[in-house]
Amino acid sequence: MDNQPPEQRWQMINRAVFAPLPRDAVEAVAGPEREPDLYVIHLSVAALDLTGALNMACAVARSLAFLPQLDVGATHVSQEDNQNVRHWVFCNMILPGRQRCGRRADHHGPCDSAGVEW
């Protein structure tokens, strides 16, 4: 290997370092491939009323919608002392093509998968 040109040596090292690991090796470290469990992150915010809390939740959800791990449509709001009563932020109705309505939960008119309402 020492008598090879530097570019060829670099290519050999690069292939060895960045070669995909065998599935057995990946599963030994990460465990077998499976559907991830779902968790809820509780994030308390200060709001004067339910409408303000819903608007805040909408803004937070839409600002984090780029994260594929989030189910933005499942965003809901509850009072800190009454967490069993949930107020949905988005409609989330299932539409043709397995899309979901992106409009607010209390929207008027037809559902829309691309509906962005602020």
Summary of the structure (lengths in Angstrom):
residues: 118
radius of gyration: 23.5
end to end distance: 62.0
largest distance: 74.2
contacts: 212
relative contact order: 0.09
helix: 35%
strand: 14%
